[in-house]
Structures are given as C-alpha cells and as structure tokens.
C-alpha cells in the first residue's frame, strides 16, 4: 500500500512538473500578451486608489510670468533707471567684508 501511494505521489509530482514546464514555456512565448493586460489592470487600480486618496481640488495660483511682471511693476527700486544703487560708486569694493584682524 505505501508503495502505491508513493508511486501515485511521484506520478502527480511528475505531472505537476510537466505542466509547470508547459506553463512557463507558454508564459515566455506569450509574455507581451500577458503583461500588457496585467499592467493595464494594475495601472487602472492605482489610478482609482490614488484618486480616492488624493485631494479633489487644486487651488488656483497665478502664473509665474504674471506674478513676476506684477512684482517688477510694483518694485520701487525700478521706478527710475538712473537711480539704481548698483550704478553708484562705492568707496572701496574690497572693504565690504573686512576681517576684524585687518581693521
């Protein structure tokens, strides 16, 4: 009796091994046809999960170009082209960050 059970188990294992070989060969052959639907399902589920978790409304922000233009218009230092501080002569350029030991 144990020999018959052992033989049946061995035959079942051989059959499983054979079908795994067929299955992996089929997976390797038809990989593009299997991966595309799988990736589509995973992407769809991820999209749905993300849409339920994330915020629904993004507040309006002024475009960067418009904000920069408004800032340049209202900037007080650019009211006169001749009155720019960087155009004025400063006494000593190298003396701005003078070390305490050199003072």
C-alpha positions, 0 to 999 in steps of 0.5 A: 500500500505505501508503495502505491501511494508513493508511486501515485505521489511521484506520478502527480509530482511528475505531472505537476512538473510537466505542466509547470514546464508547459506553463512557463514555456507558454508564459515566455512565448506569450509574455507581451500578451500577458503583461500588457493586460496585467499592467493595464489592470494594475495601472487602472487600480492605482489610478482609482486608489490614488484618486480616492486618496488624493485631494479633489481640488487644486487651488488656483495660483497665478502664473509665474510670468504674471506674478513676476511682471506684477512684482517688477511693476510694483518694485520701487527700486525700478521706478527710475533707471538712473537711480539704481544703487548698483550704478553708484560708486562705492568707496572701496569694493574690497572693504565690504567684508573686512576681517576684524584682524585687518581693521 
